[in-house]
């Protein structure tokens, strides 16, 4: 199915999508104690959204579309080949990062975007339990 908008419009729309400082990340950032876990910490190769270096805890907030949430993901109707490959690369990288960090002694915690939006208090409670 061809795209219903122009290439310039699509380019603008895609340029507005953030890789960092997303709404779910900012919700969590607002609710946590910054002394226990840092937002976008420096010096950690796999770039978790939040981390506690001393306790080796890494927290990722994954977007439902970009990381293929089993509950929310709906494949796009246009440019299917590109998007399928893109999302598969993301999920493959997620598995690699999990394995690598766990092998290095890190505790990896992942939440879906919808989990944060629907029940932020539950997510914060789970984070605090790990800390």
C-alpha positions as CSV (number, residue, x, y, z in Angstrom):
1,X,0.0,0.0,0.0
2,X,1.5,3.4,-1.0
3,X,2.0,6.1,1.6
4,X,-0.8,8.7,1.7
5,X,1.5,11.6,2.5
6,X,4.4,13.1,0.6
7,X,8.0,12.2,1.2
8,X,8.6,15.7,2.8
9,X,5.7,15.3,5.2
10,X,6.9,11.8,6.2
11,X,10.4,13.1,6.7
12,X,9.1,15.8,9.0
13,X,6.9,13.4,11.0
14,X,9.8,11.0,11.5
15,X,12.1,13.8,12.6
16,X,9.7,14.6,15.4
17,X,10.1,11.2,17.0
18,X,12.4,11.2,19.9
19,X,15.0,8.6,20.8
20,X,15.5,10.0,24.3
21,X,13.5,12.1,26.8
22,X,10.3,10.3,25.7
23,X,7.1,10.8,27.7
24,X,7.3,7.4,29.5
25,X,10.9,8.1,30.4
26,X,10.0,11.6,31.8
27,X,7.1,10.1,33.8
28,X,9.5,7.7,35.5
29,X,12.2,10.4,35.9
30,X,9.7,12.6,37.7
31,X,8.7,9.8,40.2
32,X,12.0,8.2,41.1
33,X,14.6,9.3,43.6
34,X,17.6,10.5,41.5
35,X,20.0,9.6,44.2
36,X,19.3,5.9,43.8
37,X,19.1,5.6,40.0
38,X,20.2,8.1,37.4
39,X,18.5,9.2,34.2
40,X,20.5,8.8,31.1
41,X,23.8,8.0,32.9
42,X,27.1,8.6,31.2
43,X,29.8,5.9,30.8
44,X,27.6,2.8,30.4
45,X,28.1,1.3,26.9
46,X,24.6,0.0,26.3
47,X,23.0,3.3,27.2
48,X,20.1,2.3,29.5
49,X,17.5,4.9,30.2
50,X,18.2,4.8,33.9
51,X,21.0,3.1,35.9
52,X,22.6,2.6,39.2
53,X,26.3,2.0,38.6
54,X,27.1,0.9,42.1
55,X,24.5,-1.8,42.2
56,X,24.7,-2.5,38.5
57,X,21.0,-2.0,37.8
58,X,20.0,-0.9,34.3
59,X,16.5,0.1,33.4
60,X,15.1,0.4,29.9
61,X,11.7,1.9,28.9
62,X,10.9,0.3,25.6
63,X,8.5,2.0,23.1
64,X,5.7,-0.4,22.1
65,X,6.1,0.1,18.4
66,X,9.9,0.4,18.2
67,X,10.6,-2.7,20.3
68,X,7.6,-4.8,19.1
69,X,5.5,-5.1,22.2
70,X,3.5,-8.4,22.1
71,X,0.4,-6.6,23.3
72,X,0.4,-3.3,21.3
73,X,2.5,-3.7,18.2
74,X,0.7,-3.3,14.9
75,X,2.8,-3.5,11.8
76,X,2.6,-0.4,9.5
77,X,0.6,-0.8,6.3
78,X,3.1,1.0,4.1
79,X,6.8,0.3,3.5
80,X,6.4,-3.1,5.3
81,X,9.7,-4.5,4.2
82,X,11.7,-1.6,5.8
83,X,9.7,-1.5,9.0
84,X,9.8,-5.3,9.6
85,X,13.6,-5.3,9.2
86,X,13.9,-2.2,11.4
87,X,11.8,-3.5,14.3
88,X,13.5,-7.0,14.1
89,X,16.9,-5.3,14.4
90,X,15.7,-3.5,17.5
91,X,14.4,-6.6,19.2
92,X,17.5,-8.5,18.3
93,X,19.7,-5.7,19.8
94,X,17.5,-5.8,22.9
95,X,18.2,-9.5,23.4
96,X,21.9,-8.9,22.8
97,X,22.1,-6.1,25.3
98,X,20.2,-8.1,27.9
99,X,22.7,-11.0,27.5
100,X,25.8,-8.8,27.5
101,X,24.8,-6.8,30.5
102,X,23.7,-9.8,32.6
103,X,27.0,-11.5,31.7
104,X,28.8,-8.5,33.1
105,X,26.8,-8.7,36.3
106,X,24.1,-6.2,35.7
107,X,20.4,-6.6,36.6
108,X,18.4,-5.6,33.5
109,X,14.9,-4.3,34.0
110,X,12.6,-3.5,31.0
111,X,9.2,-1.9,31.0
112,X,6.9,-1.3,28.0
113,X,5.7,2.2,27.2
114,X,2.1,1.1,27.9
115,X,3.0,-0.2,31.4
116,X,4.3,3.2,32.4
117,X,1.4,5.1,30.9
118,X,-1.3,2.8,32.4
119,X,0.1,2.2,35.8
120,X,3.1,4.3,36.7
121,X,2.8,3.7,40.4
122,X,3.2,-0.1,39.9
123,X,6.3,0.6,37.7
124,X,7.9,2.9,40.3
125,X,7.1,0.3,43.0
126,X,8.9,-2.4,41.0
127,X,11.9,-0.1,40.4
128,X,12.1,0.7,44.1
129,X,12.0,-3.0,45.0
130,X,15.1,-3.6,42.9
131,X,16.9,-0.7,44.5
